[in-house]
């Protein structure tokens, strides 16, 4: 028989403690209660609860102070904070201090059971989680290229062979596969390493500005050119210039770039002087340049000048053995920056990462680890902390998407159980009143938006609001 999970509930209201004990208690769940902060902390230390639920205000003490004490003793403690309306600051401060969730008091009948069940599952996963033990160490400097796969070993060999040459290099590969890191490594191991390495994204700069960015301009050469500007080719004299997304360079500039590659000379925009420069070109693209040449959107002679040495980077899905090493490398770097050096990956999280196809390659993996490190509520990253397939800006879950039949059933069960403890409660009229009030609050008392949210007419909503006011009068 599986061991019981323990929930510690902290609230100065004995009636709420009784209600919550009845709601959350089960054959496999033990509920213990405390009315004060000191009593709660003693129980926390002696009982090691799986989940703690505490009111934000505990008499002379704050539930947030209790949260901080618990998290200091056990950084993986799962603590749910509850509080009344007008607690914006408490919500933000709770999450900053590492709370698992914050539930407003009026939402407890709807949400508490669902949030606690999710937290109990997380606690169970955390206690069962196997620690990931990296088999290799990784160098901790910004420009490390991490990889032990045979595909990456071939890339490293090629870097070693071409570094001491001045030949132009074309790096190809999918977006996010690490082309700039490889370009930096080529420069770092070359005889030019003590000279500048500059990178420019040819797709990110408008055509009318790209020429000036590359070659500079003379004063008065165009509107806004109040002074002479030295371009990247002059700035990079003796060093390496990395031209990323070279396939997006306008045809009008390709001939000028070809001249630089041929004889090392160019003229600034609006100037007549010939400038000489000694720059090694490393270019990169995720386009098929041979196809671009065929349709005459890329000059054939420039292609052959750039494609002296071809270095193809493998996608991350083709070197899955590198995923654990990369994940550990990114986590150590990000955790150090975020002052969370104790963060670690569970073996279950690593296995999830290894089985994901990574369409965004290494960049997507780095963003995934960064997002997990920022949002982590414990020191151990579990599979639930790694929402794969979401963009880096997806920080807030879609409430509509999460309203699955299972969660609705759980909410209904919680409501029925809460109603059974209050014999005089007419559940549907009460729900109608509460949903009306919550809709008005969430829309800033805007009746049009509240009616749309509830799926009723504005006239119906107005009647309900008037009824609420009469009751409260």
TARA-V164563 format. One record per pair of residues at least 24 apart in sequence whose C-alpha atoms are under 7 Angstrom apart, sorted by the first residue. I is the first residue (numbers start at 0). J is the second residue. If there is no record, write none. Layout:
i=I j=J
i=I j=J
This chain:
i=3 j=27
i=3 j=28
i=3 j=29
i=4 j=28
i=4 j=29
i=4 j=49
i=5 j=29
i=5 j=30
i=5 j=48
i=5 j=49
i=5 j=50
i=6 j=30
i=6 j=31
i=6 j=48
i=6 j=49
i=6 j=50
i=6 j=51
i=7 j=31
i=7 j=32
i=7 j=48
i=7 j=50
i=7 j=51
i=7 j=52
i=8 j=32
i=8 j=33
i=8 j=51
i=8 j=52
i=8 j=53
i=9 j=33
i=9 j=34
i=9 j=35
i=9 j=39
i=9 j=52
i=9 j=53
i=9 j=54
i=10 j=34
i=10 j=53
i=10 j=54
i=10 j=57
i=11 j=35
i=11 j=57
i=22 j=416
i=22 j=417
i=23 j=112
i=36 j=60
i=36 j=65
i=49 j=77
i=49 j=119
i=49 j=122
i=50 j=77
i=50 j=78
i=50 j=118
i=50 j=119
i=51 j=77
i=51 j=78
i=51 j=79
i=52 j=78
i=52 j=79
i=52 j=80
i=53 j=79
i=53 j=80
i=53 j=81
i=54 j=80
i=54 j=81
i=54 j=82
i=55 j=80
i=55 j=81
i=55 j=82
i=63 j=93
i=67 j=96
i=74 j=377
i=74 j=378
i=75 j=377
i=75 j=378
i=97 j=376
i=98 j=376
i=99 j=376
i=108 j=413
i=108 j=414
i=108 j=417
i=109 j=410
i=109 j=413
i=109 j=414
i=110 j=410
i=112 j=413
i=113 j=409
i=113 j=410
i=128 j=345
i=128 j=346
i=128 j=347
i=129 j=345
i=129 j=346
i=129 j=347
i=130 j=344
i=130 j=345
i=130 j=346
i=131 j=344
i=131 j=345
i=131 j=346
i=133 j=324
i=137 j=328
i=142 j=180
i=144 j=180
i=145 j=325
i=146 j=321
i=147 j=321
i=148 j=318
i=148 j=320
i=148 j=321
i=150 j=313
i=150 j=318
i=158 j=185
i=162 j=186
i=162 j=188
i=162 j=189
i=163 j=189
i=163 j=190
i=165 j=279
i=166 j=307
i=167 j=279
i=167 j=280
i=167 j=281
i=167 j=305
i=167 j=306
i=167 j=307
i=167 j=308
i=168 j=280
i=168 j=281
i=168 j=282
i=168 j=305
i=168 j=306
i=168 j=307
i=168 j=308
i=168 j=309
i=169 j=281
i=169 j=282
i=169 j=283
i=169 j=305
i=169 j=306
i=169 j=308
i=169 j=309
i=169 j=310
i=170 j=282
i=170 j=283
i=170 j=284
i=170 j=309
i=170 j=310
i=170 j=311
i=171 j=283
i=171 j=284
i=171 j=285
i=171 j=310
i=171 j=311
i=171 j=312
i=172 j=284
i=172 j=285
i=172 j=311
i=172 j=312
i=172 j=313
i=173 j=285
i=173 j=314
i=174 j=285
i=174 j=359
i=175 j=359
i=175 j=360
i=175 j=361
i=175 j=362
i=176 j=312
i=176 j=314
i=176 j=315
i=176 j=360
i=176 j=361
i=176 j=362
i=177 j=361
i=178 j=283
i=182 j=241
i=182 j=281
i=186 j=239
i=191 j=237
i=191 j=238
i=194 j=237
i=194 j=238
i=195 j=235
i=195 j=238
i=195 j=239
i=196 j=235
i=196 j=238
i=196 j=239
i=196 j=240
i=197 j=235
i=197 j=239
i=197 j=240
i=197 j=241
i=198 j=240
i=198 j=241
i=198 j=242
i=199 j=241
i=199 j=242
i=199 j=243
i=200 j=242
i=200 j=243
i=200 j=244
i=201 j=242
i=201 j=243
i=201 j=244
i=201 j=245
i=201 j=247
i=201 j=248
i=202 j=244
i=202 j=247
i=202 j=248
i=206 j=249
i=210 j=252
i=211 j=268
i=214 j=266
i=214 j=267
i=214 j=268
i=215 j=267
i=215 j=268
i=216 j=267
i=216 j=268
i=216 j=269
i=217 j=267
i=217 j=268
i=217 j=269
i=217 j=270
i=220 j=268
i=220 j=269
i=232 j=276
i=232 j=278
i=233 j=276
i=235 j=278
i=236 j=276
i=236 j=277
i=236 j=278
i=237 j=277
i=237 j=278
i=238 j=278
i=238 j=279
i=239 j=278
i=239 j=279
i=239 j=280
i=240 j=278
i=240 j=279
i=240 j=280
i=240 j=281
i=241 j=280
i=241 j=281
i=241 j=282
i=242 j=281
i=242 j=282
i=242 j=283
i=243 j=282
i=243 j=283
i=243 j=284
i=244 j=283
i=244 j=284
i=245 j=282
i=245 j=283
i=245 j=284
i=246 j=284
i=246 j=286
i=246 j=288
i=250 j=296
i=250 j=297
i=257 j=301
i=314 j=360
i=315 j=357
i=315 j=360
i=315 j=361
i=316 j=356
i=316 j=357
i=319 j=353
i=322 j=353
i=323 j=349
i=326 j=368
i=329 j=365
i=329 j=368
i=330 j=368
i=333 j=369
i=334 j=372
i=341 j=378
i=342 j=378
i=342 j=379
i=343 j=378
i=343 j=379
i=343 j=380
i=344 j=379
i=344 j=380
i=344 j=381
i=345 j=379
i=345 j=380
i=345 j=381
i=347 j=381
i=347 j=382
i=348 j=380
i=348 j=381
i=348 j=382
i=351 j=382
i=366 j=391
